Amino acid sequence: MLGTAGKAVKRLAPLALILALLTVPLGGLCELDEETAAAADAYFLRLFTRSEAIGGGVIVSRDGETLYEYYYGADAKYNGRPVDGDTVFKVASLTKMITAVGVMRLVEEGKIGLDAPLTYGAEGAHIRNPRYPDAPVTLRQAMNHTSSLLGDAPYATAPAWEKITLDQNRYFDKYEPGTHYEYANLNGGIMGSAIERASGQSLNAYMRDAVFAPLGINAAYAAHLLPDPEPLSRTYTQEGEVYMKAEKYLEEDQAFYEDTCDPDSHYRTSVGSLYISLSGMAKIGEVLACGGAADGVRLLSPQAAAEMRADQRTVRGSTVTGESPYGLGVYRFTASDGRTWYGHQGRWVGMLTDLFVEPDSRTAVALVMNGVGRSGSGELDAKAERILLRVGEWLDGGTEIDGPGSFVVDEDLP
């Protein structure tokens, strides 16, 4: 199975392969010569081949320009179409971070309060951990994974919040909300519910109108709602077997997903049900890397983009007091080279999806591998970490581009 390098404005190769360019800062790079580009292609070909991927790709951008892109394999093991930037994948938990962009748009419009108590039902009752009935659960805590929801809390359907008691509790841990980190898929569901409650639209309709359509991204929270479902890829297991065919995604989603505003029902949708093109992933990465805007379209203010990355304990008025590796739907990862990246990963059956940004240099890395095994830590697959280390070798460090803005950082906090 062969890899293919796509067209790019500029193309990056791993620094270890091109020692002659050690002294050239990324900001001054011109278009690379064919020998350098070929070295980069050879690196990614080895990586995808050794991972036994069916298909996938990598897109690296800086300051809104595509520096390098590489595509491998096809959307089906046999007789498939070659993967390119238009190929659409179901991206699993990466859904959460992309949904968080929509949440922050509503925050900036004053329609959502991150530290207001979360509510449910027509009467707007507060969601509570029964061990701490006087401590409200907030959206900031959910996005930060400090809501005190259990990591294995059910999320296929909406919880019957009113029936959760000390004796009947499958949802909440022993910790007070805001004080302890525990990754829970249900936190992602809470984000989608909050969007529907605040916008009066279905999650899919809101994200289409507010995020995807302005950037021309082919994406949807149900396969049959994709503006163009034709490039949808199959999903493969790590053994290389078909997990779900594209036509099956379309058939099942059309049969079971109702595109209505129902904030007490659509919890599963924003946990991991997003379908998006690889180029669309890269475009969201540009938004997060470049202070909230891409292609001349501003989705978020620089302050909101910075707040998504921030340690939530340092935000004045925050309902988070415990340490967490997450900001607001954004995971903070410090690589072995000391460089910090911000993003999210999706790992499901044999699918690996990653979107990480380095805001100091305004760099974004989008990665998809289909039909691969798992390795590395629980938060970041080793294959993705290797790619971030390679790209990190090219970054010149840059300067901080996003100040604290409308949220206040308390420097004396840890």
ChimeraX attribute file (.defattr): number of C-alpha atoms within 10 A of each C-alpha:
attribute: neighborCount
match mode: 1-to-1
recipient: residues
	/A:1	13
	/A:2	12
	/A:3	22
	/A:4	17
	/A:5	21
	/A:6	17
	/A:7	12
	/A:8	17
	/A:9	13
	/A:10	19
	/A:11	27
	/A:12	25
	/A:13	24
	/A:14	22
	/A:15	19
	/A:16	12
	/A:17	14
	/A:18	14
	/A:19	9
	/A:20	9
	/A:21	14
	/A:22	11
	/A:23	8
	/A:24	12
	/A:25	13
	/A:26	17
	/A:27	14
	/A:28	8
	/A:29	14
	/A:30	10
	/A:31	14
	/A:32	16
	/A:33	10
	/A:34	10
	/A:35	11
	/A:36	19
	/A:37	19
	/A:38	15
	/A:39	17
	/A:40	22
	/A:41	23
	/A:42	16
	/A:43	14
	/A:44	22
	/A:45	21
	/A:46	12
	/A:47	15
	/A:48	24
	/A:49	17
	/A:50	10
	/A:51	17
	/A:52	18
	/A:53	28
	/A:54	30
	/A:55	33
	/A:56	29
	/A:57	27
	/A:58	25
	/A:59	26
	/A:60	26
	/A:61	26
	/A:62	24
	/A:63	18
	/A:64	21
	/A:65	17
	/A:66	22
	/A:67	22
	/A:68	24
	/A:69	27
	/A:70	24
	/A:71	27
	/A:72	27
	/A:73	25
	/A:74	24
	/A:75	27
	/A:76	20
	/A:77	18
	/A:78	8
	/A:79	8
	/A:80	14
	/A:81	15
	/A:82	17
	/A:83	25
	/A:84	25
	/A:85	20
	/A:86	17
	/A:87	24
	/A:88	29
	/A:89	27
	/A:90	30
	/A:91	26
	/A:92	22
	/A:93	23
	/A:94	26
	/A:95	25
	/A:96	29
	/A:97	25
	/A:98	23
	/A:99	24
	/A:100	21
	/A:101	26
	/A:102	23
	/A:103	28
	/A:104	24
	/A:105	20
	/A:106	19
	/A:107	17
	/A:108	14
	/A:109	10
	/A:110	10
	/A:111	16
	/A:112	19
	/A:113	19
	/A:114	20
	/A:115	16
	/A:116	14
	/A:117	18
	/A:118	22
	/A:119	22
	/A:120	18
	/A:121	13
	/A:122	7
	/A:123	7
	/A:124	10
	/A:125	13
	/A:126	18
	/A:127	18
	/A:128	24
	/A:129	26
	/A:130	19
	/A:131	16
	/A:132	13
	/A:133	12
	/A:134	10
	/A:135	16
	/A:136	22
	/A:137	27
	/A:138	27
	/A:139	26
	/A:140	26
	/A:141	31
	/A:142	29
	/A:143	28
	/A:144	29
	/A:145	32
	/A:146	31
	/A:147	32
	/A:148	26
	/A:149	29
	/A:150	22
	/A:151	17
	/A:152	14
	/A:153	17
	/A:154	16
	/A:155	20
	/A:156	15
	/A:157	14
	/A:158	17
	/A:159	18
	/A:160	10
	/A:161	18
	/A:162	12
	/A:163	10
	/A:164	17
	/A:165	15
	/A:166	11
	/A:167	8
	/A:168	9
	/A:169	16
	/A:170	15
	/A:171	21
	/A:172	22
	/A:173	19
	/A:174	13
	/A:175	18
	/A:176	22
	/A:177	28
	/A:178	27
	/A:179	19
	/A:180	22
	/A:181	22
	/A:182	21
	/A:183	23
	/A:184	23
	/A:185	25
	/A:186	27
	/A:187	30
	/A:188	27
	/A:189	28
	/A:190	26
	/A:191	28
	/A:192	29
	/A:193	27
	/A:194	24
	/A:195	29
	/A:196	22
	/A:197	21
	/A:198	16
	/A:199	16
	/A:200	15
	/A:201	18
	/A:202	21
	/A:203	29
	/A:204	25
	/A:205	20
	/A:206	17
	/A:207	23
	/A:208	23
	/A:209	13
	/A:210	15
	/A:211	23
	/A:212	21
	/A:213	13
	/A:214	14
	/A:215	21
	/A:216	13
	/A:217	22
	/A:218	24
	/A:219	28
	/A:220	24
	/A:221	24
	/A:222	22
	/A:223	28
	/A:224	18
	/A:225	20
	/A:226	22
	/A:227	14
	/A:228	14
	/A:229	20
	/A:230	12
	/A:231	20
	/A:232	23
	/A:233	27
	/A:234	25
	/A:235	27
	/A:236	26
	/A:237	19
	/A:238	22
	/A:239	14
	/A:240	17
	/A:241	13
	/A:242	15
	/A:243	16
	/A:244	13
	/A:245	16
	/A:246	20
	/A:247	15
	/A:248	13
	/A:249	19
	/A:250	17
	/A:251	13
	/A:252	13
	/A:253	15
	/A:254	15
	/A:255	10
	/A:256	9
	/A:257	15
	/A:258	12
	/A:259	16
	/A:260	15
	/A:261	20
	/A:262	17
	/A:263	24
	/A:264	22
	/A:265	16
	/A:266	25
	/A:267	25
	/A:268	20
	/A:269	25
	/A:270	30
	/A:271	26
	/A:272	22
	/A:273	19
	/A:274	25
	/A:275	25
	/A:276	26
	/A:277	24
	/A:278	29
	/A:279	21
	/A:280	22
	/A:281	29
	/A:282	27
	/A:283	25
	/A:284	27
	/A:285	31
	/A:286	30
	/A:287	27
	/A:288	33
	/A:289	32
	/A:290	26
	/A:291	23
	/A:292	22
	/A:293	22
	/A:294	21
	/A:295	13
	/A:296	8
	/A:297	12
	/A:298	16
	/A:299	23
	/A:300	22
	/A:301	19
	/A:302	22
	/A:303	17
	/A:304	25
	/A:305	24
	/A:306	23
	/A:307	24
	/A:308	25
	/A:309	21
	/A:310	21
	/A:311	22
	/A:312	27
	/A:313	21
	/A:314	18
	/A:315	19
	/A:316	11
	/A:317	12
	/A:318	16
	/A:319	25
	/A:320	26
	/A:321	17
	/A:322	17
	/A:323	17
	/A:324	22
	/A:325	19
	/A:326	24
	/A:327	23
	/A:328	28
	/A:329	28
	/A:330	28
	/A:331	21
	/A:332	21
	/A:333	19
	/A:334	11
	/A:335	14
	/A:336	10
	/A:337	10
	/A:338	10
	/A:339	15
	/A:340	17
	/A:341	24
	/A:342	25
	/A:343	27
	/A:344	24
	/A:345	26
	/A:346	21
	/A:347	22
	/A:348	22
	/A:349	17
	/A:350	22
	/A:351	27
	/A:352	29
	/A:353	27
	/A:354	25
	/A:355	28
	/A:356	29
	/A:357	29
	/A:358	24
	/A:359	27
	/A:360	18
	/A:361	20
	/A:362	25
	/A:363	26
	/A:364	34
	/A:365	28
	/A:366	26
	/A:367	24
	/A:368	26
	/A:369	28
	/A:370	33
	/A:371	27
	/A:372	24
	/A:373	21
	/A:374	18
	/A:375	11
	/A:376	11
	/A:377	9
	/A:378	10
	/A:379	15
	/A:380	19
	/A:381	19
	/A:382	14
	/A:383	18
	/A:384	23
	/A:385	18
	/A:386	14
	/A:387	16
	/A:388	21
	/A:389	17
	/A:390	17
	/A:391	18
	/A:392	21
	/A:393	18
	/A:394	21
	/A:395	19
	/A:396	14
	/A:397	17
	/A:398	13
	/A:399	10
	/A:400	10
	/A:401	14
	/A:402	19
	/A:403	14
	/A:404	15
	/A:405	13
	/A:406	11
	/A:407	17
	/A:408	13
	/A:409	18
	/A:410	11
	/A:411	8
	/A:412	6
	/A:413	9
	/A:414	8
